[in-house]
Amino acid sequence: MTEKQLREKAVNTAKAWAGYKESDGTHKKIIDLYNSVKPLPRGYAVKYNDEWCAVFVSAVGIAAGLSKVILRECGCGAMIDLYKAAGRWQENDAYVPGAGDVVFYDWQDNGRGDNAGYPDHVGLVCGVSGSAVKVIEGNKNDAVEYRDLPVNGRYIRGYGLPDYKSVAAEPEKPAEPVKKSLAEVAREVKAGIWGDNPERKKRLEAAGYHYAEVQAAVNALMNGSGSAPATHTVKKGETLSAIAREHGITVAALEKLNHIKDVDVINAGQVLKLR
């Protein structure tokens, strides 16, 4: 699995326990799992009436097979010490976390300066959207519940950073480059960025563009019309959504223009109307 997949595995493991709570005893499964792995941190077996937020995070690591990086402890302060010792502690409250990071809180934070107090609580980051962080926590209102907080929000003590990369069996695949629209490429060709023929044709086709379509768009620019091409010839491996993005139209419009019943079925060499 890649680092990203391992982070997702940790988060999904935690989410599977959402709603476990003390009132019906379901939280005992989490504590039992923590206590089942020996030797126990500091030799302490957690009781059912103990605080169990750090136990929850540790149990996520156990259940996901990630105990080497989601470090086991039943106390927040001791857990921070483990991350510090491993060189995986982030003190800067303004740090933007990733899914699977461990966030610690200090409820006595006065909101002035750096929060350096003793930690009271801990949770696992599910993800970040903009400046909003979603966290899942054990022992929140005596249950496994979610919390939303802002990046650099008050009460954040810091972050433990599990080293998922160190246990990933596969490297992350590089993101595929975003293909430019035909109109943009035509403007670049007109500006000389793609060189002269025949080298231009080789470069364009190597980049996945149909030379005749690019040339038609260039000619339109040269003639002052600037109009988009009327058709697109499907190349091997292309999808309808990719073609729509390239020409700045919608998939629905392509479907309607070409009477396409199944958007997943188009064939190399097929000529699609664009307008």
N, C-alpha and C positions, 0 to 999 in steps of 0.2 A: 504494500500500500504506500501511497505517497504521503508526504507530510500533511497536505490538505485533507486527504482521506482519513488520516489518523485523528486529526483535529475534529473532523465531522463525526468520527466514530465515538470519540469521547463525549461530544455534545449530545449525540443521539442516545447514548447510554444513559446520560443524566436525564434527558427528557422522558425516557421510558418510566422513570420513577416519579414524575410529576403527579402530585396528589397523594403520595404516601404520607401518612401522618400518624401522630401519636394517639389520637382519639380512637382509632380502630386497630392500632397495633401494627400497621403495615410498615412503619419505620423500623420495626425490629429486624426485618429482612436485611436492611442496609447495615445495621449494627452487627448482626450476626456474620455478615460477609466480611466486614472489617476485622472482627475478632477471629475469623477462621484462618487468617494468614499469620503464620509464626516465623520468626519471633515477632511479638507485638512491639511496636514502638514504645520505648521506655518500660516495657513489660506490663503495660496497663491494659486490662480488659475493660472495654467501655460498657457501662451499664445502660439499661433502657431509659433511665431517667436522667442521664447525663446530657449536657449540651452536645449536639451531634452534627454541627455544620461542617467542621473539618473532617469528621468521619464520613460524611456524605461525599465530599470531594475525593477523599482517599478511596472510598468504595467504588467510585466511578472508574478510577484508575485500575483497580483490581478487576472489575467486571469487564473492562475493555481490553484487558491484557496489557496495560500501559503503566504498571506500577514502577517501572524503572524511571519514568519521567514525571508522572503525577505522583509526587513524593508523599509517602504515607505518614500521617500523624493524626492524633485526635485533638490536638490543641492548636489554635491559630498562631500563637507566638512561636511554638516549637516548629510549626510548619514553615513559617517565615525563615527561621534559622536554617532549616534544611535547604531552602532555595538560595539563601545567601551563601551557604557553604558550597553549593554546587555552581555558584556564579550565575545563577538564573533569577536574581532578584532585581526588580525595576522599581526604583524609589520615586521616580518622577510621576506625579499625579496626572500630568498632561499627556502621558504616554497613551497612544491609541491602541487598545488591545486587539488581539485576534481571537477568533473562536478557539476555545480550548484553553485560553489563559486563565489563571486563577487570580481573582480579585479579593483583596482584604479590606476590611472597613475598621474605622475607629469612630464609634458613636460620640466620643467626647471631643471631637474636632471642633474648634471654635470658629473655623472658617478663615482664620488669618494666618498667613505664612504656610510653610510646609507642615503637613500632618505627619508627626513623628511619634504619636502616642502608641500605647499598647493596643494590638488588634482585638476586636470583639467578635468579629464575624467574617465569614469567607464564603465565596460562591464561585461558580464556573461560568465564564463568559460564553454566551451562545453565539453572539455576533454583534457587529456594529453597523448601524445604518445612519450615515451622516455623522452627527455628533451624539447620537443616542446609542447607549450600550444596553443590550439585553442580557441579563444574568439569571441563571437558575441556581437556587440555594436550598440546602437542607436546613431544617430547624428554623425556617422563616414562618412565624406564627405556628410553630410546632408542626410544620409540614414541609414538603418539597414544593416550593412556589417560585414564581418568576419575579424579577425586579427590573425596572427600567431606570436608568440613571444617565446623566450627561457625562461625556468625556471631561475629565478634570473636575468632576462633581465633588461637592463637599462630602466628607467622611471617607473618601478613598484613601486608604493607608498606603497602598502600593500593589504590585503585581508579582506573583510567582509565574515564571515562564517555563513551562514544561518543554524539554528539548525534543520535540516530536521528530525533528529532522534526523536526530542521531539514531532513531530506531526505524526510520522509513526505509523500506526495502526497494523503493523505486524513486527516481528523481522526478521532480515536477516537470511536466511537459511545457515547453515554452508556448506562450500564447500565440495563436495564429495572427499574422499581421492583418489589419483591417484593409480590405481592398478598396481602392479609390473608385469613385464614380467615373463613368465613361466621360462625362462632361469635364471633370477635373483633369483626367488623363489627356483629353484632347487639348485643353488649355496648356498643359505642360509640353505636349508635342509641339504645339504652335510656338512655344517659347524656346524650343530647342533643347529641353531638358533630356529628352530620350535619344538625342543624337540624330544622325542621318541614316537613310537607307543604304545598304540592307541591314546594318547593325540595329537600327531602330526596330525593324520588324522582329528580329530575333529577340531583342530585349522585351518587347511588348508581349510576345507570345510566351516567352519564358515566365513572365509575370502573370500569365493567365488571361490576357486580353485577346480578343479576336481582332486581328489587324484590320480587316476590312471595315469593321464597325467603328474602330477608332479613327480610321482614315475618313470615313463618312462624316463623323462628328467634327473632325478637323476642317474638312472642306466646308461644312456648314458655317463654322466660325470664320473661315477665310472669306466666305461670300457675304458675311455680315448678318446671316440669318440667325445663327446661334441655335438653331433648332436641334432637338434631340433626335437620335436615329429612330426609325420607324419599326425596326425589327431587331431581334437578338437571336443569334444562332447558339443553341445550347452546347456547351462543351462537357466533356466527360467529367463526372463528379460534381457538377454544378447543381445547386438546389434552387427552387423557385424563390425562396426568401432571399438568397444571395443575389439572384438576378434582379429582384425587385429593389434591393438596396443599391445595387450598382447603377440603376437607371433612375433612382429617386421616385419610384412609384410603389404602390401597395401590392401585396400578394393578391388581395381580393380583386384589384383591377386587372392583374395578369390572368387570373382565373376567368373573369368575365370576358375579356378580350379574346381569349384563346379557347373558351369553352372547356376548361380543364375541370374534370370531375374529381380527380384525386391529386392533391398538391404534392404528394410524394412520388408521383409517377411522371417523369419527363425523361426524354431520351436524347442522348448526344446526337447532334446534327439537326434536331428539331428547331424550326424557325418560329419564334414567338413574336406576335404583334405587341408593340409597346404603346401604341396610340391609334 
